[in-house]
């Protein structure tokens, strides 16, 4: 028989009670009854209790201790599950040997805890069961293989310190990753996204801006940089209302200075970051660029070249189905830049690759026609301007007779979008790069999109519940480092033979149930587990596991090279 703290979710609130477990003769098994009802966490915090869960957990411990002294046998109130799937990330993190550098921060800060222990524990917890920091502390960290020795307040203090110094920690990891695995910055891939916060008011960091997820809540922006092999090598956080375009220059400039990178690198980004200042920045630093550009904003002379049928080459699949068409040209093109506070026009010689994708064209035309139908419907019903949303670009709003604005369908805008649906233009400084290499290099940007997806979906990076700027940055640093370790495992150890979805499925799903006499592997079998067990010789498919076998799994040392023997 034992007491335990029960948490019940009801209508968005968390209610606490101290319940008692006991053996029921009637049920011939364990039963439960309420010993004391405590109320909701939200009300207790409002009444001045800083951490109700920790406070009442201590009361539960006292009650159980008293019963133990009275000689009453107790059943365990602790879940028998252990999260064990993070062992590949643990192996890579330990091999990176960042502990010695992280520990040096204690020389100038009066930590009462081990900063590396907090950092590593939060990474492992994020990979196996992403949730709020409070739930992480109470419901995830106690069930990791390694015990933690820090309080909730110390964890939040460490998270704030990590956030305030996140660029230094990115630099530490870059140096160690480069030393161990090597970094290839001959091409760097960059993109930005943003994360929303479920709050009503803005502050100095969380600002309302154009959300990637069409949220109206305040957001923060995050820029992510990958090397040629899609390994994360840089991140930058910025207020949600700030422009993305200068972030590329900040991140790359910071990366080169802090990592002593002197070689030439090609900056690859999508049309959202294509601007004259970023192109001029690349050229000034002796670097190259490869950006996409909207064909709809080209001058009329260049639009005519786009629509000319001459010069196209075709790429087809094995069934002779057209995948895309392409053609290219090399010429000098004007760019307006700001130099020493004044606007100037420069002419740059660059290669332009035009592609036409029939599948993309069909998709775009379908989306355009849907928006047009929506615009026509709203126009007929006399809707307000703010009700049109994205379909508003196909409507013209003009002053009427002074009483009411006139609304009409903008057929010219519709025809323009339909005409150029399916076309994409890539612009690059690399005049001698083959057309297919340009195409393939640019399309590796999907790895950044996948990294953002990992953060938002697999790691539940949003909505974020931390409030202060430094803890927000610390939260995203943990997400970034978790993605970094997963990518090293995926690309360097597994040789990119498995998608990230299968890897994160394993990280979250591999669990062991420990008992007094034996341990049981309750993980459902997958092909990934089978292949990993065969390549490493670990007993990952065993049902029963001894303590020695569990230690062999959790302490396994992956090499810096691929584990596959072809």
Buried (B, 14 or more C-beta within 10 A) or exposed (E): EBBBBBEEEEEEEBBBBBBBBEEEEEEEEEEEEEBBEBEBBEEBEEEEBEBBBBBBBEBBEEBBEEBEEEEEEBEEBEEBEBBBBBBBBBBBBBBBEBBEBBBEBBEEEEBEBBBBBBBBBBBBBBBBBBBBBBBBBBBBBEBBBEEBEBBBBBBBBBBBBBBBBBBBBBBBBBBBBBEBBEBBBEBBBBBBBBBBBEEEEBEEBBBBBEBBEEBEBBBBBBBBBBBBBBBBBBBBBBBBBBEBBBBBBEBBEBBBEBBEBEEEBBBBBBBBBBBBBBBBBBBEBEBBBBBBBEBBEBEEEBBEBBEEEEEEEEBEEEEEEEEBBBBBEEEEBEBEBEEEEEEEEBEBEBBBBBBBBEEBBEEBBEEBEEBBEBBBEBBEEEBEEEEBEEBBBBBBEEEEEEEEEEBEBBEEBBEBBBBBBBBBBBBBBBEEBEBEBBBEBBEBBEBBEBBBBBBBEBBBBBBBBBEBBBBBBBBBBBBBBBBBBBBBBBBBBBEBBBEBBBBBBBBBBBBBBBEEEEBBBEBEEBEBBEBBBEBBEBBBBBEEBEEEBBEBBBEBEBEEEBBEEE
